[in-house]
Amino acid sequence: MKKGQRTPAAMSLIEFTEKYGTEEQCREHLFEKRFGEGFICPRCGHDHGVKIASRLLMQCSKCQYQVSITSGTVFNDTKMPIQKWYLAIYLITSSKRGISSKELQRQIGVTYKTAWYTNKRIREAMTQAESKYKLSGEVTIDEGFFSGRKDGENTGGKPKKRGRGSNKSKVIVAVSLDDDKNPLYVKMRVVDNLKAKTIKKFAEDSITTGSTIVTDGFKAYKAQALKKDYFHEFENFDKTDDKSSLKWLHIIISNVKAFINGTFHGLERDELQSYLNEFDYRFNRRHIPHLVFDKLLISALGTDPVNYYAAEVMG
């Protein structure tokens, strides 16, 4: 977006209700989003089908295989009305800090398990969308440390470790910057350690070769692992320096912690990554709030079904 250009407003609740206030409106819209630009039969690969309006599905004109608007997508085998799916996507994308499963349960009128599974499926669509892109240009890297729900328990009087030596979940955070050192996009990954090879693997997966990477002087960064494929610069972070390349990186890490602790009251390591992906998705599309609902809907249609295991339900 150009400097001085006003960001178009996100869809209001009244606008949402006018467009998607009934199950019929939502189903017709979902049909158009899935089949409006063409049909490929998932069984035989034929590229032509006919609409069966009475059941709102497509039938292959060659092998007669029928495809519903939800099969093979995030919505696969759903028993929940599409209208409630639409409302869930709207609430999640319009909230700056996300929405807990408990709050989603209250807002769309379903059981807690259904709300949790809905949230899980929508985050998977966000994850798939984020996996398609890499950061480029000037990219800053540092690490964050995230507490789990149990980290507040009694430590027997021993002081808790902080920073790189702590037992908190370790997360590598990368933020790309524009020419004025303002943040563009973010990517994060939960890792087992902060060794040079781990950081290098993250960079290879997340940052375009030839980009300039800026880090602090941590020994893993100084191991020269990034020098082969990137221009690597070092900077001692000073939080009072407004021109520091690392300033926004540290602000964003603080915002992520507020998102995790404020909305979800801490997360265990095995569930943390999908919530970080949600933050990435929302942050990276903050300048197009008027498009996010449709974009996430399209991503949901392009994401494979998510398996449900009752034992996974946490919160």
ZABA-914839 format. One line per field, with one value per residue (C-alpha): residue in three letters; residue number from 1; x, z, y. Coordinates in steps of 0.25 Angstrom, whole numbers, padded with zeros to 4 digits. Last residue first. Layout:
BEGIN
aa: ALA	...
i: NUM	...
c1: X	...
c3: Z	...
c2: Y	...
This chain:
BEGIN
aa: GLY	MET	VAL	GLU	ALA	ALA	TYR	TYR	ASN	VAL	PRO	ASP	THR	GLY	LEU	ALA	SER	ILE	LEU	LEU	LYS	ASP	PHE	VAL	LEU	HIS	PRO	ILE	HIS	ARG	ARG	ASN	PHE	ARG	TYR	ASP	PHE	GLU	ASN	LEU	TYR	SER	GLN	LEU	GLU	ASP	ARG	GLU	LEU	GLY	HIS	PHE	THR	GLY	ASN	ILE	PHE	ALA	LYS	VAL	ASN	SER	ILE	ILE	ILE	HIS	LEU	TRP	LYS	LEU	SER	SER	LYS	ASP	ASP	THR	LYS	ASP	PHE	ASN	GLU	PHE	GLU	HIS	PHE	TYR	ASP	LYS	LYS	LEU	ALA	GLN	ALA	LYS	TYR	ALA	LYS	PHE	GLY	ASP	THR	VAL	ILE	THR	SER	GLY	THR	THR	ILE	SER	ASP	GLU	ALA	PHE	LYS	LYS	ILE	THR	LYS	ALA	LYS	LEU	ASN	ASP	VAL	VAL	ARG	MET	LYS	VAL	TYR	LEU	PRO	ASN	LYS	ASP	ASP	ASP	LEU	SER	VAL	ALA	VAL	ILE	VAL	LYS	SER	LYS	ASN	SER	GLY	ARG	GLY	ARG	LYS	LYS	PRO	LYS	GLY	GLY	THR	ASN	GLU	GLY	ASP	LYS	ARG	GLY	SER	PHE	PHE	GLY	GLU	ASP	ILE	THR	VAL	GLU	GLY	SER	LEU	LYS	TYR	LYS	SER	GLU	ALA	GLN	THR	MET	ALA	GLU	ARG	ILE	ARG	LYS	ASN	THR	TYR	TRP	ALA	THR	LYS	TYR	THR	VAL	GLY	ILE	GLN	ARG	GLN	LEU	GLU	LYS	SER	SER	ILE	GLY	ARG	LYS	SER	SER	THR	ILE	LEU	TYR	ILE	ALA	LEU	TYR	TRP	LYS	GLN	ILE	PRO	MET	LYS	THR	ASP	ASN	PHE	VAL	THR	GLY	SER	THR	ILE	SER	VAL	GLN	TYR	GLN	CYS	LYS	SER	CYS	GLN	MET	LEU	LEU	ARG	SER	ALA	ILE	LYS	VAL	GLY	HIS	ASP	HIS	GLY	CYS	ARG	PRO	CYS	ILE	PHE	GLY	GLU	GLY	PHE	ARG	LYS	GLU	PHE	LEU	HIS	GLU	ARG	CYS	GLN	GLU	GLU	THR	GLY	TYR	LYS	GLU	THR	PHE	GLU	ILE	LEU	SER	MET	ALA	ALA	PRO	THR	ARG	GLN	GLY	LYS	LYS	MET
i: 315	314	313	312	311	310	309	308	307	306	305	304	303	302	301	300	299	298	297	296	295	294	293	292	291	290	289	288	287	286	285	284	283	282	281	280	279	278	277	276	275	274	273	272	271	270	269	268	267	266	265	264	263	262	261	260	259	258	257	256	255	254	253	252	251	250	249	248	247	246	245	244	243	242	241	240	239	238	237	236	235	234	233	232	231	230	229	228	227	226	225	224	223	222	221	220	219	218	217	216	215	214	213	212	211	210	209	208	207	206	205	204	203	202	201	200	199	198	197	196	195	194	193	192	191	190	189	188	187	186	185	184	183	182	181	180	179	178	177	176	175	174	173	172	171	170	169	168	167	166	165	164	163	162	161	160	159	158	157	156	155	154	153	152	151	150	149	148	147	146	145	144	143	142	141	140	139	138	137	136	135	134	133	132	131	130	129	128	127	126	125	124	123	122	121	120	119	118	117	116	115	114	113	112	111	110	109	108	107	106	105	104	103	102	101	100	99	98	97	96	95	94	93	92	91	90	89	88	87	86	85	84	83	82	81	80	79	78	77	76	75	74	73	72	71	70	69	68	67	66	65	64	63	62	61	60	59	58	57	56	55	54	53	52	51	50	49	48	47	46	45	44	43	42	41	40	39	38	37	36	35	34	33	32	31	30	29	28	27	26	25	24	23	22	21	20	19	18	17	16	15	14	13	12	11	10	9	8	7	6	5	4	3	2	1
c1: -0035	-0029	-0036	-0026	-0032	-0045	-0036	-0041	-0034	-0033	-0038	-0029	-0027	-0032	-0046	-0041	-0031	-0042	-0050	-0037	-0036	-0051	-0050	-0037	-0041	-0046	-0035	-0025	-0013	-0013	-0011	0003	-0001	-0014	-0007	0006	-0003	-0010	0003	0007	-0005	-0002	0012	0008	0000	0012	0019	0008	0000	-0002	-0014	-0021	-0026	-0016	-0005	-0003	-0007	0001	0013	0011	0011	0024	0031	0025	0032	0045	0045	0041	0053	0063	0067	0070	0066	0058	0070	0065	0063	0078	0080	0095	0094	0100	0099	0098	0096	0090	0092	0106	0107	0096	0104	0115	0115	0112	0097	0099	0108	0098	0103	0089	0083	0081	0078	0080	0073	0080	0072	0058	0054	0045	0050	0065	0064	0058	0069	0080	0074	0074	0088	0093	0088	0076	0069	0056	0049	0036	0035	0031	0029	0026	0023	0025	0031	0036	0050	0048	0052	0043	0045	0044	0042	0047	0044	0051	0043	0048	0037	0042	0052	0061	0076	0073	0065	0061	0063	0054	0059	0058	0048	0042	0038	0023	0014	0014	0020	0008	0000	0013	0023	0028	0043	0046	0057	0063	0064	0062	0060	0064	0059	0051	0041	0035	0021	0013	0014	0005	-0007	-0006	-0004	-0017	-0025	-0020	-0024	-0038	-0038	-0033	-0043	-0055	-0049	-0049	-0063	-0069	-0062	-0068	-0082	-0089	-0096	-0088	-0083	-0083	-0074	-0065	-0063	-0059	-0051	-0043	-0043	-0032	-0025	-0029	-0042	-0049	-0042	-0047	-0061	-0063	-0058	-0067	-0079	-0076	-0075	-0088	-0095	-0089	-0097	-0089	-0089	-0076	-0072	-0061	-0061	-0046	-0047	-0048	-0064	-0070	-0077	-0081	-0075	-0082	-0076	-0084	-0072	-0071	-0081	-0075	-0086	-0085	-0093	-0104	-0114	-0126	-0117	-0109	-0098	-0092	-0077	-0066	-0051	-0049	-0039	-0045	-0047	-0045	-0053	-0048	-0058	-0056	-0055	-0069	-0067	-0062	-0065	-0078	-0082	-0078	-0087	-0099	-0097	-0095	-0108	-0116	-0111	-0116	-0110	-0098	-0098	-0107	-0101	-0087	-0091	-0097	-0085	-0076	-0066	-0052	-0049	-0041	-0027	-0024	-0013	-0003	0009	0005	0000
c3: 0100	0101	0092	0087	0093	0084	0072	0059	0046	0038	0023	0013	0010	-0003	0002	0015	0007	-0001	0012	0017	0005	0006	0020	0019	0007	0014	0025	0014	0022	0033	0024	0029	0044	0043	0036	0045	0058	0053	0050	0064	0069	0060	0066	0081	0082	0085	0093	0103	0102	0111	0116	0102	0099	0108	0109	0094	0088	0099	0096	0081	0083	0091	0080	0070	0078	0079	0064	0062	0068	0062	0050	0060	0055	0068	0077	0091	0091	0087	0080	0076	0061	0052	0037	0028	0013	0010	0004	0009	0020	0028	0035	0039	0053	0058	0058	0068	0076	0079	0073	0069	0055	0042	0030	0016	0005	-0006	-0004	0000	0015	0022	0019	0017	0029	0038	0033	0036	0050	0053	0048	0057	0069	0076	0081	0080	0071	0070	0057	0054	0041	0040	0029	0026	0038	0037	0035	0025	0013	0017	0027	0028	0042	0046	0059	0064	0076	0088	0098	0112	0119	0120	0116	0104	0112	0127	0137	0148	0162	0172	0183	0181	0167	0170	0158	0148	0137	0136	0125	0116	0116	0103	0099	0087	0077	0068	0053	0044	0029	0019	0005	0005	0014	0008	0004	0002	0016	0021	0013	0019	0033	0032	0027	0038	0048	0042	0045	0059	0062	0057	0066	0078	0075	0073	0086	0093	0089	0079	0079	0070	0080	0093	0087	0080	0094	0099	0087	0089	0079	0072	0076	0066	0064	0050	0044	0056	0057	0041	0041	0052	0045	0032	0039	0046	0033	0027	0038	0046	0043	0036	0028	0021	0024	0023	0009	0002	0002	0006	-0006	-0010	-0021	-0029	-0038	-0051	-0059	-0070	-0067	-0053	-0044	-0036	-0023	-0018	-0014	-0022	-0031	-0037	-0045	-0056	-0058	-0068	-0066	-0065	-0055	-0052	-0037	-0033	-0044	-0048	-0048	-0052	-0047	-0040	-0034	-0020	-0018	-0025	-0016	-0004	-0008	-0010	0003	0011	0005	0007	0022	0024	0029	0019	0011	0020	0033	0028	0025	0039	0045	0038	0027	0029	0025	0013	0018	0014	0005	0011	0007	-0004	0000
c2: -0099	-0114	-0123	-0133	-0145	-0143	-0146	-0139	-0140	-0127	-0128	-0123	-0108	-0101	-0098	-0092	-0084	-0078	-0075	-0069	-0059	-0056	-0051	-0045	-0035	-0023	-0024	-0022	-0015	-0024	-0036	-0040	-0038	-0047	-0059	-0057	-0057	-0070	-0076	-0073	-0080	-0092	-0093	-0093	-0106	-0115	-0105	-0102	-0089	-0077	-0070	-0072	-0058	-0049	-0059	-0063	-0049	-0042	-0051	-0048	-0033	-0034	-0041	-0031	-0020	-0027	-0029	-0014	-0009	-0019	-0010	0001	0015	0018	0015	0015	0000	-0002	-0015	-0018	-0020	-0031	-0032	-0044	-0044	-0057	-0071	-0074	-0065	-0071	-0082	-0072	-0077	-0062	-0064	-0076	-0067	-0057	-0043	-0038	-0041	-0034	-0043	-0037	-0045	-0053	-0066	-0063	-0065	-0075	-0089	-0086	-0077	-0087	-0097	-0087	-0084	-0099	-0101	-0090	-0095	-0089	-0102	-0110	-0100	-0093	-0085	-0070	-0062	-0047	-0037	-0023	-0016	-0001	0001	0013	0004	-0007	-0017	-0032	-0039	-0052	-0059	-0072	-0078	-0085	-0091	-0088	-0096	-0084	-0083	-0073	-0064	-0065	-0076	-0076	-0074	-0085	-0084	-0098	-0094	-0093	-0093	-0081	-0089	-0098	-0091	-0090	-0079	-0074	-0070	-0061	-0062	-0052	-0049	-0037	-0037	-0027	-0031	-0044	-0052	-0065	-0069	-0081	-0087	-0075	-0080	-0094	-0089	-0080	-0092	-0100	-0089	-0090	-0105	-0103	-0092	-0101	-0112	-0104	-0098	-0112	-0117	-0105	-0108	-0098	-0085	-0076	-0066	-0074	-0085	-0075	-0069	-0083	-0086	-0073	-0062	-0055	-0042	-0032	-0039	-0037	-0050	-0059	-0053	-0054	-0068	-0072	-0065	-0072	-0086	-0083	-0080	-0093	-0100	-0110	-0125	-0124	-0135	-0127	-0112	-0111	-0116	-0130	-0129	-0116	-0111	-0125	-0133	-0144	-0154	-0155	-0161	-0152	-0140	-0139	-0135	-0122	-0119	-0111	-0122	-0117	-0109	-0120	-0112	-0119	-0123	-0121	-0122	-0137	-0142	-0156	-0156	-0141	-0136	-0122	-0111	-0096	-0082	-0082	-0096	-0093	-0079	-0080	-0092	-0084	-0072	-0081	-0088	-0075	-0069	-0081	-0082	-0068	-0055	-0056	-0043	-0034	-0040	-0037	-0023	-0021	-0027	-0018	-0023	-0017	-0003	0001	0005	0020	0023	0033	0024	0014	0000
